Amino acid sequence: MIKEQGFYNACVICFLIFAFGLFGGCKPIEIGEPLDITEDSKAIRKSGELTEDEVWAGTIIVEDDVIVPKNDTLTIDRGAKIKFAKNVSLIIDGTLFAEGQPNKAITLTSNEAEPKAGDWGGIIFSESSLNSKVQYCVFQFHTRLICSSDSLNMNNCIIAEGSVAGIVFEVAAPTFEDNMVTKNGTGIICDKSASPTIAHNAITANLVDGIECKGSSFPKILYNVINTNRKNGIYCHSGASPEISYNNISYNGSWAVFGGGKLKSNFIKGNKEQGMDAIDTRETLSGIQYQGVENVESPRSSPIAEAGVRKEERW
């Protein structure tokens, strides 16, 4: 037991290192601190609908909603800093390429002097958006990101302090992998029959639930670390039926999983104030740390080694 607990603690430490040191050569980003909201005298100001493909570099201040039309592409250069005015959103009907690098993250944040959760709207990937790629980006102080596009590929990002949610998936089935989702209202919301693959993420310390599944959504929730969220690790209602497999779900304030879902080979520990060492290995539809699920198969008594581990570290 001591060996298993030590391994698990080491995993948690690795995820925190991932969150704050994700971008290697650059100064670690302190989640909860402003991301340098000082206005650059050379900043370019943007608003309205793009009329052609654009490349954004350096510091950009978005003063009103920006729309990327269908068949157009917005590219954001690595290391760019995008600052949004109050309630402003970036709407992607076409394609967004925001590909930072480990030592040159892209930051998308508030332009307020004293930034806080919910300052700006977020990024909206509509159903017409095709083949957007977002990696090594930091999103902070937004209301929510919204994805209705099947082809979005988002990885190696930090999504923090979204007032409603870190990210919301609607109708679509994209891949969301190797990200950190922390200190949002709810971490991830799946709605309107969405079926994303949510894999190898760290979903931690959100103010409501780690993941909320509703509206007949059926996501695949695989190999994640879901811990220290104020309420439930995963909350299911309104016809949602997620596949929940190979996750480490621990130390959430309420249930590990509540209201639905098909559970397979999850490690469930220390939820609902059951004690730091309480591991739930029952195969009934309601246990001490989960309630009202659809199926329980092969619960684990030790942590999943690959849960929350990024792709580049798995090979």
Secondary structure by P-SEA (a helix, b strand, c coil): caaaaaaaaaaaaaaaaaacccccccccccccccccccccccbbbbbcccccccccccbbbbccbbbbcccbbbbbcccbbbbbccbbbbbbcbbbbbcccccbbbbbbbccccccccccccccccccccbbbbccbbbccccbbbbcccccccccbbbcccccccbbbccbbbbbcbbbbccccccbbbccbbbbbcccccccccccccbbbccbbbbbcccccccccccccbbbccbbbbbccccccccccccccccbbbbcbbbbccccccccccccccccccccccccccccccccccccccccccccccc
